[in-house]
């Protein structure tokens, strides 16, 4: 059976891995992470090895480690761990483990290297000495790139990657788990509690400041309004769908920084799959991911966010229309079984090249 190693270091997680689970009967799938990844609650065999990312947190941890090592995502002994695999499936062009996989291929330990790319800003992550060189090694040594959005593909093209080496495959979710609740909760907010949900990292670029300010103002008018903020591992991924099913509106008001734009927003896909009306921004790839299944607000504008949320709160028909658009879009674009089929086709193509 063809052996595939999914290498994610400290970023190993179940929300991406669900797109590979349908392939377990076709391939010998195995994962490699650091000792302390985002999550080790995954459904394929996992090997952990030491990485600089495993060091305890300290002030400016990653800026310091990256400047000392070019990139902290180095996995001890990875080349040897890849012995006998047909494909090493890594991520991005600037992670150290991507270059380690390329070196393993040069030594004959692994046949092919595929890299999933989320980055949407061309020439990003090049301010650290040596990063540009690492990325150029990846352009040449990776056999094929899986871009999760057209915007990520565009960034690769601008950096000089051959278009023939890029396929766009959006990441999906398990639609049997991420699904709408059985009953659409009707009536205006004044008559019952209505729950606005945020799922994401608790960082300023996710727009949490603007969201809490908009909520503060709205709660003065709507005393039954509730804001649920889920992030930083407070709810396990095996239960996260229940948070969406308890919500009435999903909000992710991301904003751009000089070195970051929303690369995808898996929470947006999860919210669409659960049939939630969505309020968000057109930051990074969000517009591509959500299409017409969302209301868009101006980034960093708490006033606009408040206005758009209130419009949704007041209109049951608008909530219902957006909910239907969300679920329809999720079924058409973000079914993880369809994603797995596309990845399967990519694996077979790369192995036969």
DOKOL-144713 format. One record per residue (C-alpha): x, y, z; residue in one letter. Coordinates in steps of 0.001 Angstrom, whole numbers, padded with zeros to 6 digits, always signed. Example, Ala and Ser with C-alpha at 12.3 -4.5 7.8 and 13.67 -1.06 7.14 Angstrom:
% residues 2
+012300-004500+007800A/+013670-001060+007140S/
***
This chain:
% residues 353
+000000+000000+000000X/+001266+003505-000870X/+002671+005230+002215X/+001864+008901+002844X/+003417+010924+005657X/+001541+014103+006613X/+004121+016364+008241X/+002780+019333+010219X/+005167+019778+013148X/+003632+022018+015782X/+000610+022689+013565X/-000776+019141+013576X/-004536+019479+013954X/-007799+017557+013436X/-009591+020257+011420X/-007249+019851+008444X/-006718+016118+008930X/-010443+015332+008515X/-009873+015920+004787X/-007514+012917+004709X/-009461+010412+006801X/-011595+009182+003847X/-008331+008000+002222X/-007371+005591+005018X/-008555+002564+003054X/-006502+003566-000012X/-003240+004666+001599X/-001110+003914+004619X/-001531+007365+006173X/+000744+008448+008991X/+001399+011806+010628X/+004518+013455+012053X/+004368+016298+014555X/+006439+018056+017165X/+006176+016890+020771X/+003537+019531+021565X/+001380+020150+018494X/-001872+022149+018375X/-003637+018830+018849X/-002728+015164+018772X/-006384+014141+018748X/-006241+012740+015228X/-007431+009476+013721X/-004271+008234+011996X/-001018+006955+013566X/+001083+009838+014898X/+004845+010011+015432X/+006141+012876+017544X/+009682+014221+017511X/+011480+017138+019089X/+011359+020651+017660X/+012445+024124+018754X/+008743+024958+018828X/+008426+022662+021855X/+010417+025053+024052X/+008328+026713+026793X/+006843+030066+025870X/+008943+033118+026642X/+008782+036752+025451X/+009294+037032+021682X/+009782+033269+021454X/+009267+032823+017716X/+010987+036040+016546X/+014058+034996+018517X/+014034+031326+017479X/+013401+032139+013824X/+016307+034558+013719X/+018589+032005+015321X/+017519+029106+013071X/+015882+030791+010009X/+012747+028838+010920X/+011901+027164+014228X/+009828+024397+012637X/+012716+021949+012440X/+011849+018346+013333X/+014679+016305+014813X/+015431+013218+012737X/+012691+013867+010185X/+014764+012642+007234X/+015140+009223+008854X/+011467+009144+009835X/+010546+009574+006158X/+012454+006451+005052X/+010232+004214+002933X/+007435+006703+002346X/+006131+007382-001140X/+004990+010947-000412X/+005956+013437+002276X/+003076+015909+002483X/+004378+019047+004187X/+003128+022645+004431X/+004181+026081+003157X/+007457+027045+001489X/+009285+028523+004474X/+008995+025863+007168X/+012203+024033+007966X/+010513+020636+007797X/+009637+021300+004141X/+013342+021607+003356X/+014046+018520+005478X/+011560+016546+003356X/+013247+017770+000175X/+016610+016657+001579X/+015098+013256+002403X/+013986+012975-001225X/+017491+013821-002431X/+018825+010995-000269X/+016302+008561-001740X/+014364+008138+001520X/+011069+009425+000097X/+009885+009546-003519X/+007856+012757-003744X/+007183+015934-001743X/+003856+017778-001810X/+003292+021015+000094X/-000028+022502+001159X/+000078+026303+000969X/-002221+028651+002909X/-000144+031860+002632X/-001886+034562+000572X/+000660+037414+000728X/+003348+037188-001984X/+006935+037385-000682X/+005735+037308+002927X/+007937+035828+005673X/+011126+036959+003938X/+012295+039550+006465X/+014386+036980+008324X/+017842+036289+006942X/+017858+032991+005056X/+014094+032711+004552X/+014223+033696+000885X/+016835+031002+000271X/+014657+028392+002003X/+011649+029379-000098X/+013656+029127-003310X/+014745+025625-002306X/+011077+024753-001809X/+010065+026139-005224X/+012593+023834-006869X/+012367+020770-004619X/+008637+020398-003970X/+007031+018220-006643X/+003589+019801-006353X/+001845+022513-004364X/-001695+022172-003018X/-003022+025733-002684X/-006157+025900-000546X/-007395+029052-002336X/-006985+030778-005666X/-005401+033632-003715X/-002727+031290-002346X/-002104+030077-005897X/-001741+033680-007070X/+000842+034323-004354X/+002865+031290-005469X/+002703+032416-009092X/+003923+035900-008182X/+006845+034304-006370X/+007779+032435-009551X/+006364+028935-009021X/+005479+027081-012223X/+001687+027040-012624X/+001847+023387-013697X/+003062+022555-010184X/+000016+024094-008448X/-003448+022634-007809X/-006202+024457-005916X/-008102+022230-003483X/-010232+023928-000782X/-010243+022282+002635X/-013617+020967+003817X/-015331+019609+006899X/-017344+016530+007837X/-020868+017550+006817X/-022350+014694+008822X/-021022+016314+011997X/-021063+019974+011044X/-024743+020371+010215X/-027586+022725+011165X/-029647+022125+014267X/-033007+020572+013573X/-035180+023607+014310X/-034560+027121+012984X/-034867+029424+015991X/-037375+032081+015051X/-038702+035370+016524X/-036929+038591+017326X/-034162+038909+019825X/-036362+040842+022251X/-038363+037659+022862X/-035505+035212+023551X/-031757+034875+023970X/-029835+035138+020705X/-026266+033916+020525X/-023507+035492+018409X/-020588+033068+018059X/-016899+033785+017442X/-014441+030906+016947X/-010759+031700+016481X/-007502+032725+018077X/-007806+035443+020722X/-005617+037921+018860X/-006310+041503+017668X/-006110+040635+013952X/-009212+038458+014339X/-011193+041606+015138X/-012083+040642+018706X/-011739+044249+019875X/-014264+045507+017345X/-016583+042574+018043X/-016633+043088+021818X/-017250+046811+021334X/-020133+046188+018906X/-021579+043639+021311X/-021308+046042+024253X/-023403+048595+022400X/-025924+046081+021062X/-026447+044447+024452X/-027713+047774+025818X/-030554+047638+023304X/-031014+043855+023302X/-030676+042542+026879X/-031081+038926+025715X/-028126+039111+023361X/-025254+036719+024108X/-021705+036648+022732X/-019854+033310+022864X/-016133+033441+022113X/-014393+030093+021588X/-010682+029828+020943X/-007233+028793+022109X/-008284+025183+022682X/-011082+025919+025170X/-013381+023470+023368X/-012073+020225+021869X/-012559+019815+018152X/-014681+016725+018729X/-017279+018955+020426X/-016834+022224+018522X/-019772+021549+016179X/-022094+021779+019186X/-021059+025410+019695X/-022124+026246+016147X/-025418+024416+016600X/-026173+026493+019710X/-025498+029762+017858X/-027756+032039+015814X/-025149+034232+014083X/-021465+033659+013357X/-019083+036620+013347X/-015414+036771+012328X/-014386+040421+011698X/-010753+039755+010702X/-008496+042622+009703X/-005242+042964+007798X/-001843+043584+009386X/+001417+044349+007530X/+002369+040650+007576X/-000943+038785+007878X/-004260+038394+006117X/-006902+035753+006778X/-005567+032792+004809X/-008744+030737+004835X/-010828+030757+007994X/-011801+027140+008733X/-014268+028513+011281X/-016130+030171+008411X/-016419+026828+006619X/-017621+025164+009821X/-020200+027921+010326X/-021454+027571+006754X/-021731+023811+007144X/-023844+024367+010260X/-026128+026702+008323X/-025327+029895+010203X/-025757+033424+008852X/-022277+034979+008780X/-020962+038492+009385X/-017322+038926+008384X/-014887+041067+006370X/-013319+040745+002935X/-009859+040303+004370X/-007414+037986+002618X/-009221+034937+001232X/-012498+035398+003136X/-014425+036729+000133X/-013318+033725-001908X/-014255+031293+000858X/-017684+032741+001738X/-018859+034191-001571X/-022438+035466-001253X/-023101+033430+001895X/-022104+036290+004215X/-022666+039923+005103X/-019429+041861+004827X/-018374+044743+007048X/-015522+047215+006865X/-012445+045901+008701X/-011620+047719+011974X/-015007+049512+011911X/-016983+048698+015061X/-019803+051014+013950X/-020310+049161+010671X/-020072+045835+012488X/-022720+046937+014970X/-025005+048103+012154X/-024711+044884+010146X/-025214+042678+013202X/-028303+044663+014187X/-029701+044301+010679X/-029328+040540+010991X/-030742+040485+014514X/-033856+042342+013407X/-034559+040331+010258X/-035607+036715+010612X/-036012+036424+006834X/-032448+037654+006231X/-031083+035194+008793X/-032966+032372+007129X/-031818+033372+003614X/-028172+033541+004649X/-028459+030274+006574X/-029695+028524+003447X/-026907+030060+001357X/-024336+028938+003917X/-025381+025312+003947X/-025757+025204+000164X/-022252+026608-000329X/-020776+024196+002203X/-022368+021196+000487X/-021146+022351-002914X/-017566+023352-001993X/-016569+022154+001466X/-017505+018502+001814X/-014365+016805+003156X/-015160+013631+001220X/-014950+015633-002026X/-011723+017239-000826X/-010290+013786-000074X/-011182+012626-003576X/-009328+015613-005080X/-006298+014915-002864X/-006397+011260-003948X/-006299+012337-007595X/-003373+014659-006834X/-001434+011882-005086X/-001901+009518-008028X/-000903+012222-010504X/+002274+013112-008588X/+003306+009492-008094X/+002984+008770-011819X/+004840+011883-012994X/
***
